[in-house]
Amino acid sequence: MQRARYKINTLAFALMLACAQAWAATESGTPDSLTMDGITLYGTIDIGVAYQSHGSSFSDAAATNVNNFLIKASNKPNTSLASNGMSISTIGIKGREPLGAGWWGVFQLDTGFLPASGTLIDGPRSLAVNNGVPLAQQKSWGDSTRAGQTLNGRAFLGVESPGYGTLTFGRQSTLLNDEVCKYDPLSCSLAFSYVGFFGATAGTGDTEDRLLDGTLKYTLSEGMFHGGAMYQFGNARELSSSRGTAYQVDLGLAQGPWSVDAVLAHKNDAISVSMPLTAAQVEALTTPGSSTYGLPVDQTVPGTVSDNTSYTFLGEYDAGRAKFFGAYEHIRYVNPSTPLPIGSQTIGGYFIVTNNDAFPRPKILKIAWVGMRYALTPSLDLFGAYYRAMQSSYAKVSCSDSSSAQCSGHYNALSLVLDQHFGKHFDVYGGVQWSRVYDGMGSGYLQTGSFDPSIGVRIIF
């Protein structure tokens, strides 16, 4: 592990130098693209300091190193270095080469990392290291579609044409993830955006599905209309590390200052990892005769399996210096039509202690947000947003208190951020978000509210 960290830190330092050179080239008036023979090196480095009035300690695997939003383990005041407050730190290459007759070949490969710890993002590992640890003593954790893979971001190739659109195949950001981040005032910021930190919104109900392996994706823009469709060959294990098929359709319209989109998405055998294993579950891994006997403690996490369907409506109005955003998503969870056996593997090669019967009745999760971006000066932007998630009761007998996670409840979050740009490649940001959880959505939480300011710097090339 130490060698891996050293390599990633060395890479991050090299990227900083490359970006500095590109920035200097821009200031001198020469081209600043890091492109050679049609292949472009690109990336982002985002690092800062975060404070949580009720938080949990530093993790070298969670997507931001700390839990910027309130989760079950959030407990005591915490100040720490943090990564990826405004954008996920990435390193990648992409290319676009002419094929003739107006067609182009395209590809993209990238991975996400944590500058504050010098490691790759690995959401499932952030939970696995807390297996059997009492809630109040757990380090920060959070499930993620990035699970320590060498290429935990995008890895696809395809063709495109101005008149016929773009067709790509591989590991890709979903249409829903693309549109949620486009219409989120904070562009899915992990430190300040509810829909960025909690990936269920962009993942059709589960954060592991924001990016999908083995997908065929088609997008087209024609005049005022744009849209796309995608399909995941989830049952072909040689193509995908996740179980179950998925499909999505996006229809959009842009006219003058207005832009709107509607997205329909469905995922079979979606896996949600929302907590580490309990002490009893860890003991069962080493107990002969147990259904989980023999599974490795450091590679096993609990997973709720479901078939999810969502529909989402999103809009933006561009008034010049100010842009206004609003969106609404409706997600329906039901028990899987094809249950997964205990010990099934998910992204990153992690084993799952499966729960195929989590929903006595369909669970409905509704997420809505409104917000704006305002250019205070040509280089200083103000962001503000309000997010609300609302869960229906899906217990056999309806309830509306905190006695069970199956009771109805809601989660509120409010964010305010300033972002100062210094040229094309460098900016400094600072802001605060407040979050509070109520009733069933707060069942088992150590605290019900948190106040979380963060500051950071970001280098983009």
C-alpha positions in Angstrom: 0.0 0.0 0.0 2.8 2.4 0.8 4.3 1.9 -2.7 0.9 2.6 -4.3 0.5 5.8 -2.3 4.0 6.9 -3.3 3.2 6.4 -7.0 0.0 8.3 -6.8 1.5 11.2 -4.9 4.4 11.3 -7.4 1.8 11.3 -10.2 -0.2 14.1 -8.6 3.0 16.2 -8.3 3.8 15.6 -11.9 0.3 16.7 -12.9 0.7 19.9 -10.9 3.8 20.7 -12.8 2.2 19.9 -16.1 -0.8 22.1 -15.3 1.5 24.9 -14.2 3.3 24.7 -17.5 0.0 24.8 -19.4 -1.2 27.8 -17.3 2.1 29.6 -18.0 1.6 28.8 -21.7 -1.8 30.4 -21.6 -0.5 33.5 -20.0 2.2 33.8 -22.6 -0.3 33.5 -25.4 0.8 30.1 -26.7 -1.5 27.0 -26.9 -2.0 25.3 -23.5 -3.6 22.0 -24.6 -1.6 18.9 -23.4 -2.2 17.2 -26.7 0.2 15.2 -28.8 -0.7 13.2 -31.9 -4.4 13.6 -31.3 -4.2 12.3 -27.7 -4.9 14.7 -24.8 -3.7 14.4 -21.2 -6.3 16.0 -18.9 -7.0 16.1 -15.2 -8.1 17.8 -12.0 -6.5 18.2 -8.6 -8.9 19.3 -5.8 -7.7 19.5 -2.2 -8.8 21.6 0.8 -9.7 21.6 4.5 -13.1 20.7 5.8 -14.8 21.1 9.2 -17.9 19.2 10.4 -19.8 20.2 13.6 -20.8 16.5 13.6 -18.5 14.4 11.6 -16.3 11.3 11.5 -12.5 10.9 11.1 -10.3 10.9 8.0 -10.5 8.0 5.6 -7.9 7.2 2.9 -10.6 5.5 0.7 -13.8 7.6 0.9 -14.4 9.9 -2.1 -13.8 13.1 -0.1 -11.7 11.6 2.8 -14.4 13.0 5.2 -18.1 12.9 5.4 -19.1 16.4 4.3 -22.8 15.6 4.8 -24.5 14.0 7.7 -24.4 10.2 7.7 -25.2 7.6 10.5 -21.7 7.6 11.9 -21.4 11.5 12.0 -20.8 12.2 15.7 -18.1 14.6 16.9 -16.5 17.9 15.6 -13.8 17.1 13.1 -11.3 19.3 11.1 -9.3 17.6 8.5 -7.6 17.7 5.1 -10.1 16.7 2.5 -10.2 15.9 -1.2 -12.6 16.6 -4.1 -14.7 19.3 -2.5 -15.8 20.8 -5.8 -14.6 18.2 -8.4 -13.3 14.7 -8.3 -9.6 14.7 -8.8 -8.8 12.7 -11.9 -6.1 11.9 -14.4 -6.9 10.6 -17.9 -6.3 10.6 -21.6 -8.8 11.1 -24.4 -8.6 11.2 -28.2 -10.5 12.1 -31.3 -9.2 10.9 -34.6 -10.7 11.4 -38.1 -11.9 8.2 -39.8 -13.1 9.9 -43.0 -16.5 10.9 -44.5 -17.2 13.1 -41.5 -16.7 10.4 -38.9 -14.4 10.4 -36.0 -13.1 7.8 -33.7 -13.2 8.7 -30.0 -11.9 7.2 -26.7 -11.5 8.2 -23.1 -9.8 6.6 -20.1 -9.5 8.1 -16.6 -9.3 7.3 -12.9 -10.2 9.2 -9.7 -7.9 9.7 -6.7 -7.5 11.4 -3.4 -4.8 14.1 -3.2 -5.0 14.3 0.6 -4.2 10.6 1.1 -2.4 9.8 -2.2 -4.7 6.8 -2.9 -7.3 5.8 -5.5 -11.0 6.4 -4.5 -12.4 3.1 -3.2 -15.9 3.5 -1.7 -16.5 -0.1 -0.8 -13.1 -0.3 1.0 -14.1 2.8 3.1 -17.0 0.6 4.5 -15.0 -2.6 4.7 -12.4 -1.1 7.0 -15.2 -0.2 9.4 -16.6 -3.8 9.5 -17.4 -4.7 13.1 -16.4 -1.3 14.5 -18.9 0.5 16.8 -20.7 3.3 15.0 -19.3 6.1 17.1 -15.8 5.0 16.4 -16.0 4.5 12.6 -14.0 6.4 10.1 -15.7 8.3 7.3 -17.3 6.0 4.7 -19.5 6.1 1.7 -20.3 3.7 -1.2 -19.2 4.7 -4.6 -19.1 3.6 -8.2 -15.3 4.1 -7.9 -14.0 0.9 -6.1 -10.2 1.0 -6.3 -10.2 -0.1 -10.0 -7.2 1.0 -12.0 -9.6 2.8 -14.2 -12.4 3.7 -11.8 -13.8 6.5 -14.0 -14.5 6.3 -17.7 -13.1 3.7 -20.1 -14.8 3.7 -23.4 -14.3 4.0 -27.2 -16.7 4.8 -30.1 -17.5 6.8 -33.1 -19.1 10.2 -33.7 -20.5 12.3 -36.5 -21.9 15.9 -36.5 -25.0 14.7 -38.3 -25.5 11.2 -36.7 -24.5 11.7 -33.1 -22.1 9.7 -30.9 -22.1 6.0 -30.2 -19.7 4.6 -27.5 -19.2 1.4 -25.6 -17.5 0.6 -22.3 -17.5 2.0 -18.8 -19.4 5.3 -18.9 -21.2 7.9 -17.0 -24.9 7.3 -17.3 -27.3 9.7 -19.0 -29.0 10.4 -15.7 -25.7 11.2 -14.0 -24.8 13.6 -16.9 -28.1 15.5 -16.6 -28.2 15.6 -12.8 -24.7 17.2 -12.7 -25.6 19.5 -15.6 -28.7 20.9 -13.8 -27.3 20.9 -10.3 -26.2 24.5 -9.5 -23.1 23.0 -7.8 -22.3 20.4 -10.6 -22.4 17.4 -8.2 -19.9 18.9 -5.8 -19.1 16.3 -3.1 -18.7 18.9 -0.4 -21.7 21.1 -1.0 -24.2 19.3 -3.2 -26.6 16.7 -1.7 -27.0 15.0 -5.2 -23.2 15.0 -5.6 -22.4 13.5 -2.2 -25.3 11.1 -2.1 -25.1 9.3 -5.4 -28.5 7.7 -5.3 -30.0 10.6 -7.3 -27.7 10.2 -10.2 -27.4 6.4 -9.9 -31.1 5.5 -10.3 -31.4 4.9 -6.6 -27.9 3.5 -5.9 -24.6 5.4 -6.1 -22.7 2.4 -7.5 -24.7 2.9 -10.7 -23.6 6.5 -11.6 -21.1 4.9 -13.9 -21.9 1.5 -15.5 -19.6 -1.1 -17.1 -20.5 -2.8 -20.4 -22.8 0.0 -21.7 -23.7 1.0 -25.2 -24.5 4.7 -25.2 -25.9 6.9 -28.0 -26.3 10.7 -27.9 -27.5 13.2 -30.5 -28.0 16.9 -30.7 -30.1 18.3 -33.6 -31.2 22.0 -33.6 -33.1 22.7 -30.4 -33.5 19.0 -29.6 -31.0 16.7 -27.9 -31.2 13.4 -26.2 -29.8 9.9 -25.9 -30.3 6.2 -25.0 -28.1 3.6 -23.3 -28.2 0.0 -22.4 -26.1 -2.1 -20.0 -25.3 -5.7 -20.8 -25.2 -6.5 -17.1 -25.9 -10.2 -17.5 -22.7 -10.7 -19.6 -20.1 -11.0 -16.9 -17.2 -10.7 -19.5 -18.5 -7.1 -20.2 -19.6 -5.9 -16.8 -18.6 -6.2 -13.2 -22.2 -5.4 -12.0 -25.1 -7.7 -12.1 -28.4 -7.0 -13.9 -29.2 -5.1 -17.0 -30.0 -1.4 -17.2 -31.5 1.1 -19.6 -31.9 4.9 -19.8 -33.6 7.3 -22.2 -33.1 11.1 -22.2 -35.1 13.7 -24.1 -34.1 17.4 -24.0 -34.9 20.8 -25.5 -32.9 24.0 -25.5 -34.4 27.2 -26.8 -33.1 30.7 -26.0 -32.4 31.0 -22.3 -34.3 27.8 -21.5 -33.1 24.2 -21.3 -35.1 21.2 -20.1 -34.5 17.5 -19.9 -36.5 14.4 -18.9 -34.8 11.1 -18.1 -36.3 7.6 -17.7 -34.0 5.0 -16.1 -34.2 1.4 -14.9 -31.7 -0.9 -13.2 -32.1 -4.6 -12.4 -30.2 -6.0 -9.4 -29.0 -2.7 -8.2 -26.7 -3.0 -5.1 -26.7 -0.4 -2.3 -24.0 -0.6 0.4 -25.2 1.8 3.1 -23.5 0.5 6.2 -20.4 -1.6 7.3 -20.9 -5.2 8.6 -22.0 -5.4 12.2 -19.9 -7.2 14.8 -22.3 -10.2 14.6 -22.0 -10.3 10.8 -18.2 -10.2 11.0 -18.2 -13.1 13.5 -20.3 -15.1 11.1 -17.6 -14.9 8.4 -15.4 -17.1 10.6 -18.1 -19.4 12.0 -18.3 -22.8 10.2 -21.8 -23.5 9.0 -22.7 -19.9 8.6 -24.0 -18.9 5.2 -21.2 -16.3 4.9 -18.4 -18.5 6.3 -15.1 -18.0 4.4 -15.8 -14.6 3.0 -12.8 -12.2 3.7 -13.5 -9.6 6.3 -11.6 -6.9 4.4 -13.3 -7.6 1.1 -16.9 -8.1 2.2 -19.7 -5.6 2.6 -23.5 -5.8 3.2 -25.6 -5.1 0.1 -29.3 -4.3 -0.4 -30.4 -5.7 -3.8 -33.3 -4.1 -5.6 -34.9 -3.3 -9.0 -35.0 0.4 -9.4 -37.0 2.7 -11.7 -36.7 6.5 -11.8 -38.1 9.4 -13.8 -36.5 12.8 -13.6 -37.4 16.3 -14.9 -34.7 19.1 -14.9 -34.7 22.7 -16.1 -32.4 25.7 -16.4 -33.0 29.4 -17.2 -29.9 31.5 -18.2 -30.5 35.2 -17.4 -26.9 36.2 -18.2 -25.0 36.8 -15.0 -27.5 34.6 -13.2 -28.5 31.1 -14.0 -31.4 29.4 -12.2 -31.9 25.6 -11.8 -34.6 23.2 -10.7 -35.2 19.5 -10.8 -37.4 16.7 -9.4 -36.7 12.9 -9.4 -39.0 10.0 -8.4 -37.3 6.7 -7.6 -39.1 3.4 -7.0 -37.4 0.5 -5.2 -38.7 -3.1 -5.2 -37.3 -6.4 -4.3 -35.2 -7.9 -7.1 -36.9 -10.1 -9.7 -33.7 -12.1 -9.8 -32.3 -12.4 -6.2 -28.5 -12.5 -5.9 -26.9 -15.3 -3.8 -24.8 -14.4 -0.7 -21.2 -14.0 -1.8 -22.0 -12.4 -5.1 -19.3 -10.0 -6.3 -19.8 -6.4 -7.2 -17.6 -3.6 -8.5 -14.0 -3.8 -7.4 -14.3 -7.5 -6.7 -16.0 -7.0 -3.3 -18.2 -9.8 -1.9 -21.8 -9.0 -0.9 -23.8 -10.2 2.1 -27.0 -9.8 0.2 -30.4 -8.7 1.4 -33.0 -9.5 -1.3 -36.1 -8.8 0.9 -35.5 -5.2 2.1 -38.8 -3.8 0.8 -42.0 -5.2 2.2 -43.7 -2.6 0.0 -42.2 -0.5 -2.8 -40.0 2.3 -1.4 -40.5 5.7 -3.0 -37.7 8.3 -2.8 -38.3 11.8 -4.1 -35.5 14.3 -4.5 -36.0 17.9 -5.5 -33.7 20.9 -5.7 -33.6 24.6 -6.7 -30.6 26.9 -6.9 -28.7 29.5 -8.8 -25.2 30.6 -9.9 -24.5 34.3 -10.0 -21.4 36.0 -11.5 -20.5 38.7 -8.9 -17.5 39.7 -11.1 -16.1 38.1 -14.3 -13.9 35.9 -12.0 -16.0 35.5 -8.8 -19.1 33.2 -8.8 -21.7 32.7 -6.1 -23.6 29.4 -5.8 -26.6 28.7 -3.7 -28.9 25.6 -3.6 -31.5 23.9 -1.5 -32.0 20.2 -1.6 -34.8 18.0 -0.2 -35.1 14.2 -0.2 -38.4 12.6 0.9 -38.9 8.9 1.6 -42.2 7.2 1.8 -42.9 4.5 4.4 -42.3 1.0 3.0 -42.9 -0.9 6.2 -45.7 -3.5 6.4 -47.4 -1.1 8.7 -46.9 2.5 7.8 -44.9 4.7 10.2 -43.6 8.2 10.2 -41.1 8.3 13.1 -37.4 7.3 13.6 -38.2 3.9 15.0 -37.2 2.2 11.7 -35.4 3.0 8.5 -38.6 1.8 6.7 -40.6 4.7 8.1 -41.3 7.9 6.1 -38.9 10.8 6.6 -36.9 13.5 4.8 -33.5 15.1 4.6 -32.8 18.8 4.0 -29.6 20.4 2.9 -28.8 24.1 2.2 -25.5 25.3 0.6 -23.7 28.6 -0.2 -20.4 28.8 -2.0 -18.0 31.4 -3.4 -15.6 30.4 -6.2 -12.7 32.7 -7.3 -11.0 31.9 -10.6 -7.4 32.9 -11.2 -7.1 32.3 -14.9 -8.3 29.2 -16.8 -6.7 26.5 -14.8 -6.8 27.5 -11.1 -9.5 28.5 -8.7 -10.0 28.9 -4.9 -13.4 28.1 -3.3 -15.0 28.3 0.1 -18.5 27.6 1.3 -20.8 26.0 3.8 -23.6 23.5 3.8 -26.1 22.7 6.5 -27.8 19.3 6.6 -30.5 17.8 8.8 -32.3 14.5 8.8 -35.8 13.7 10.0 -37.8 10.6 11.1 -37.2 7.4 9.1 -34.4 8.7 7.1 -32.6 9.5 10.4 -33.2 6.1 12.0 -30.0 4.9 13.7 -28.2 8.3 13.2 -26.0 9.4 16.1 -26.8 13.0 15.3 -29.6 14.7 13.3 -27.9 17.9 12.1 -24.6 19.2 11.0 -22.9 22.4 9.9 -20.0 21.9 7.5 -17.8 24.6 6.0 -15.0 23.8 3.6 -12.3 25.7 1.6 -10.1 24.4 -1.1 -8.0 24.9 -4.3 -8.5 23.3 -7.6 -6.2 22.9 -10.6 -7.7 21.9 -13.9 -5.9 21.1 -17.2 
